Amino acid sequence: MTHCRQLKFEEAPDYTKYKKCFKDLFYRCGFEHEFIFDWTIQRYRVDKPSTSSNDGADEKNSNLTFL
């Protein structure tokens, strides 16, 4: 953050460096990139046909908690 604040108006930020910092922090904190995004889950809930049987296909997402 300090580096960003020290940039002059004409200087371009080093976005590659910042992206790497956030990515490293993400993995250091123990997160995994499972390619499940909020908008994917919301679409899945809307498009999912309502069925009364559970064939185990939803087990992967059954432990997700949403506010």
Secondary structure as UniProt FT lines:
FT   HELIX           2..6
FT   TURN            9..10
FT   HELIX           15..28
FT   TURN            29..30
FT   HELIX           38..47
FT   TURN            57..58
FT   HELIX           59..61
FT   TURN            62..63
//
